[in-house]
Amino acid sequence: MKPGVLPGVLDSDMAGIVEEYCRRLGINILCGAAVSEILGDGSFAGVYAGEEKIAAQLGILSTGFRAGTELADAVSMKTGRYGISVSPSMETSIAGIYAAGDCVEGWSVLDGKPVAAKLATSAYKQGIIAGASAAGEKAEYKGTAGTFVTKIGELEVAGTGFSTEMCGQRGFEAASGKIKTRYLPDYFPGGDEISVKVIADKNTGRILGGQAVGRSGAASRVNIISMAIEFGLSLEDLKRTELAYCPAVSEVEDPLFKAVDFCLRRMK
Ligand SMILES: Cc1cc2nc3c(=O)[nH]c(=O)nc-3n(C[C@H](O)[C@H](O)[C@H](O)COP(=O)(O)OP(=O)(O)OC[C@H]3O[C@@H](n4cnc5c(N)ncnc54)[C@H](O)[C@@H]3O)c2cc1C
């Protein structure tokens, strides 16, 4: 798989749209080219990335994240690869002690296995459940779909569930459908293009993921896919959903459903 931006959460074809947009803004993106040397004598002067020497006055290191579990380790609390292990009530291995947020090892709502995702959305939900559980209520966290949105320039980039590559790693045979289209009718002024991709289990039609990139409406489509994932819906189930329409806001057949149609054609 070709390395691209937002690896693990965006398929390379969707990442390509983002990279092309950045290039048009004058941003040069080098993926899969690790920094091998930091240049400068006393003050920063640039880097070597692969074979390429890049002169610069400012460098920002953004090298990923890891749960800080020192406190948990110090009291022999159980931890996993991505953080403190918790039950669905967010209770740790020490009875009566609850944990939530970036410090815990979250799990996927799709297969119940650990995921690396660390997002405010899941931290917030987990915090409420941990608090309710600690107060004696019966509350359960079901797992995360890893739903995210970010904005690059004027571009909304959103995704949820597993990428195609991740589906393979987690043992799912994936089919996908993608559309790049305008989100307003041709006769209506304004609007722009949006790319929407839906990923489903090739054997059952269960929705496993989705991604969208566009100046507007990417997050709203991905949020619908996120709900479909949460409730185990299939492509056919999703197509039954009635979405609001008027020409100033959307197409009569939403781009999301067009992507679903393409995906349905690729099912076994
Ligand atoms: C730059 C950036 C942008 C992000 N953007 C998004 C986004 O757009 N959407 C999204 O969903 N997620 C985003 N995230 C992720 C999101 O911020 C985290 O997932 C979320 O804040 C986790 O919440 P938390 O309560 O677990 O941890 P935090 O929000 O980090 O809170 C932990 C708190 O504990 C305090 N603390 C730490 N150690 C101790 C100690 N020993 N004693 C007392 N207090 C302590 C810290 O000071 C901090 O206030 C972003 C993260 C970063 C870094």
PDBQT file of the ligand as one rigid body, heavy atoms in Angstrom, charges set to zero:
ROOT
HETATM    1  C1  LIG A 301      -3.436  18.887  19.062  1.00  0.00    +0.000 C 
HETATM    2  C2  LIG A 301      -4.565  17.937  19.325  1.00  0.00    +0.000 A 
HETATM    3  C3  LIG A 301      -5.754  18.101  18.631  1.00  0.00    +0.000 A 
HETATM    4  C4  LIG A 301      -6.804  17.215  18.858  1.00  0.00    +0.000 A 
HETATM    5  N1  LIG A 301      -7.967  17.378  18.148  1.00  0.00    +0.000 NA
HETATM    6  C5  LIG A 301      -8.993  16.536  18.360  1.00  0.00    +0.000 A 
HETATM    7  C6  LIG A 301     -10.215  16.690  17.645  1.00  0.00    +0.000 A 
HETATM    8  O1  LIG A 301     -10.374  17.625  16.843  1.00  0.00    +0.000 OA
HETATM    9  N2  LIG A 301     -11.199  15.798  17.857  1.00  0.00    +0.000 N 
HETATM   10  C7  LIG A 301     -11.074  14.774  18.762  1.00  0.00    +0.000 A 
HETATM   11  O2  LIG A 301     -12.043  13.995  18.916  1.00  0.00    +0.000 OA
HETATM   12  N3  LIG A 301      -9.940  14.613  19.469  1.00  0.00    +0.000 NA
HETATM   13  C8  LIG A 301      -8.909  15.466  19.300  1.00  0.00    +0.000 A 
HETATM   14  N4  LIG A 301      -7.740  15.306  20.001  1.00  0.00    +0.000 N 
HETATM   15  C9  LIG A 301      -7.662  14.242  21.001  1.00  0.00    +0.000 C 
HETATM   16  C10 LIG A 301      -8.326  14.703  22.299  1.00  0.00    +0.000 C 
HETATM   17  O3  LIG A 301      -7.798  15.968  22.675  1.00  0.00    +0.000 OA
HETATM   18  C11 LIG A 301      -8.070  13.691  23.391  1.00  0.00    +0.000 C 
HETATM   19  O4  LIG A 301      -8.485  12.413  22.962  1.00  0.00    +0.000 OA
HETATM   20  C12 LIG A 301      -8.844  14.052  24.647  1.00  0.00    +0.000 C 
HETATM   21  O5  LIG A 301      -8.493  15.322  25.113  1.00  0.00    +0.000 OA
HETATM   22  C13 LIG A 301      -8.571  13.018  25.730  1.00  0.00    +0.000 C 
HETATM   23  O6  LIG A 301      -9.193  13.419  26.918  1.00  0.00    +0.000 OA
HETATM   24  P1  LIG A 301      -8.606  12.991  28.316  1.00  0.00    +0.000 P 
HETATM   25  O7  LIG A 301      -9.526  13.587  29.344  1.00  0.00    +0.000 OA
HETATM   26  O8  LIG A 301      -8.364  11.524  28.363  1.00  0.00    +0.000 OA
HETATM   27  O9  LIG A 301      -7.169  13.649  28.406  1.00  0.00    +0.000 OA
HETATM   28  P2  LIG A 301      -6.761  15.182  28.452  1.00  0.00    +0.000 P 
HETATM   29  O10 LIG A 301      -7.760  16.049  27.725  1.00  0.00    +0.000 OA
HETATM   30  O11 LIG A 301      -5.336  15.221  28.012  1.00  0.00    +0.000 OA
HETATM   31  O12 LIG A 301      -6.882  15.548  29.973  1.00  0.00    +0.000 OA
HETATM   32  C14 LIG A 301      -6.010  14.996  30.936  1.00  0.00    +0.000 C 
HETATM   33  C15 LIG A 301      -5.842  16.006  32.041  1.00  0.00    +0.000 C 
HETATM   34  O13 LIG A 301      -5.173  15.385  33.121  1.00  0.00    +0.000 OA
HETATM   35  C16 LIG A 301      -4.162  16.274  33.610  1.00  0.00    +0.000 C 
HETATM   36  N5  LIG A 301      -3.138  15.441  34.265  1.00  0.00    +0.000 N 
HETATM   37  C17 LIG A 301      -2.207  14.653  33.684  1.00  0.00    +0.000 A 
HETATM   38  N6  LIG A 301      -1.453  14.057  34.633  1.00  0.00    +0.000 NA
HETATM   39  C18 LIG A 301      -1.938  14.424  35.817  1.00  0.00    +0.000 A 
HETATM   40  C19 LIG A 301      -1.591  14.135  37.181  1.00  0.00    +0.000 A 
HETATM   41  N7  LIG A 301      -0.597  13.305  37.471  1.00  0.00    +0.000 N 
HETATM   42  N8  LIG A 301      -2.321  14.728  38.121  1.00  0.00    +0.000 NA
HETATM   43  C20 LIG A 301      -3.343  15.568  37.844  1.00  0.00    +0.000 A 
HETATM   44  N9  LIG A 301      -3.705  15.877  36.584  1.00  0.00    +0.000 NA
HETATM   45  C21 LIG A 301      -3.017  15.314  35.590  1.00  0.00    +0.000 A 
HETATM   46  C22 LIG A 301      -3.666  17.002  32.366  1.00  0.00    +0.000 C 
HETATM   47  O14 LIG A 301      -3.049  18.205  32.693  1.00  0.00    +0.000 OA
HETATM   48  C23 LIG A 301      -4.988  17.213  31.622  1.00  0.00    +0.000 C 
HETATM   49  O15 LIG A 301      -5.647  18.384  32.023  1.00  0.00    +0.000 OA
HETATM   50  C24 LIG A 301      -6.670  16.169  19.792  1.00  0.00    +0.000 A 
HETATM   51  C25 LIG A 301      -5.463  16.034  20.490  1.00  0.00    +0.000 A 
HETATM   52  C26 LIG A 301      -4.440  16.909  20.269  1.00  0.00    +0.000 A 
HETATM   53  C27 LIG A 301      -3.158  16.739  21.042  1.00  0.00    +0.000 C 
ENDROOT
TORSDOF 0
